[in-house]
């Protein structure tokens, strides 16, 4: 699958797209790009609680700002945090109303 390069500083595969497309075709997978795997990795790491810096290192980003657009949280976690925020707001409102009625 792809070739390594003697001139590549990292020794990573060079131009793996041809091999990638062959693997996807054999697996009957359409429209899956190599970068989709990076986004999935970043999102899963974030969902597992990894720090932004840890994810950035895993993706080999020099600048952590480059990592931001890779992180797409799962909707279940978004709903969970929205629910927690709603509970906090509700508790604050109840607390405020109790003190203002005394």
C-alpha positions as CSV (number, residue, x, y, z in Angstrom):
1,X,0.0,0.0,0.0
2,X,1.9,3.0,-1.1
3,X,5.6,3.4,-0.9
4,X,8.0,4.9,1.6
5,X,10.5,7.4,0.5
6,X,14.1,7.5,1.2
7,X,13.9,11.3,0.8
8,X,10.9,11.7,3.1
9,X,12.1,13.0,6.4
10,X,9.3,11.2,8.3
11,X,9.4,8.0,6.3
12,X,5.6,8.2,5.8
13,X,3.9,6.8,2.8
14,X,4.0,9.1,-0.2
15,X,1.0,9.5,-2.3
16,X,-1.2,6.8,-0.7
17,X,-4.3,7.9,-2.6
18,X,-4.0,5.2,-5.3
19,X,-3.7,2.5,-2.8
20,X,-6.5,4.0,-0.6
21,X,-8.9,4.1,-3.6
22,X,-8.1,0.5,-4.4
23,X,-8.8,-0.6,-0.8
24,X,-12.0,1.4,-0.6
25,X,-13.2,-0.1,-4.0
26,X,-12.4,-3.6,-2.8
27,X,-14.4,-2.9,0.4
28,X,-17.3,-1.3,-1.5
29,X,-16.8,2.0,0.4
30,X,-17.6,5.1,-1.5
31,X,-16.7,8.7,-0.8
32,X,-14.3,8.0,2.1
33,X,-11.2,10.1,2.1
34,X,-8.0,9.6,4.1
35,X,-8.6,12.9,5.9
36,X,-12.0,11.5,7.1
37,X,-10.0,9.1,9.2
38,X,-8.1,12.0,10.8
39,X,-11.3,13.8,11.6
40,X,-12.8,10.6,13.1
41,X,-9.7,10.0,15.2
42,X,-9.7,13.6,16.5
43,X,-13.4,13.4,17.3
44,X,-13.2,10.1,19.1
45,X,-10.2,11.3,21.1
46,X,-12.1,14.4,22.2
47,X,-15.2,12.3,23.1
48,X,-12.9,10.1,25.2
49,X,-11.7,13.2,27.1
50,X,-8.3,13.9,25.4
51,X,-7.0,17.4,25.7
52,X,-6.9,19.7,22.7
53,X,-3.1,19.6,22.9
54,X,-3.0,15.8,23.0
55,X,-5.2,15.6,19.9
56,X,-3.0,18.1,18.1
57,X,0.1,16.0,18.9
58,X,-1.7,12.9,17.6
59,X,-2.5,14.6,14.3
60,X,1.1,16.0,14.1
61,X,0.0,19.6,14.0
62,X,2.6,22.2,14.8
63,X,-0.1,24.8,15.7
64,X,-3.0,23.6,17.9
65,X,-5.3,26.0,16.0
66,X,-5.1,23.7,13.1
67,X,-6.8,21.0,15.1
68,X,-10.0,22.9,15.9
69,X,-11.8,22.1,12.6
70,X,-11.0,18.4,13.0
71,X,-13.0,18.0,16.3
72,X,-16.6,17.2,15.6
73,X,-18.2,16.0,18.8
74,X,-20.9,13.4,18.7
75,X,-24.5,14.7,19.2
76,X,-25.0,12.5,22.2
77,X,-22.3,14.4,24.1
78,X,-23.6,17.8,22.8
79,X,-27.0,16.9,24.2
80,X,-25.5,15.7,27.5
81,X,-23.7,19.0,28.0
82,X,-26.7,21.0,27.0
83,X,-28.8,19.1,29.5
84,X,-26.2,19.8,32.2
85,X,-26.1,23.5,31.4
86,X,-29.9,23.6,31.4
87,X,-29.9,22.1,34.9
88,X,-27.4,24.6,36.2
89,X,-29.5,27.5,34.7
90,X,-32.7,26.1,36.3
91,X,-31.0,25.7,39.7
92,X,-29.7,29.3,39.5
93,X,-33.2,30.6,38.6
94,X,-34.8,28.6,41.5
95,X,-32.1,29.9,43.8
96,X,-32.7,33.5,42.6
97,X,-36.5,33.2,43.0
98,X,-36.2,31.8,46.6
99,X,-34.0,34.7,47.8
100,X,-36.2,37.3,46.1
101,X,-39.4,36.1,47.7
102,X,-38.1,36.3,51.3
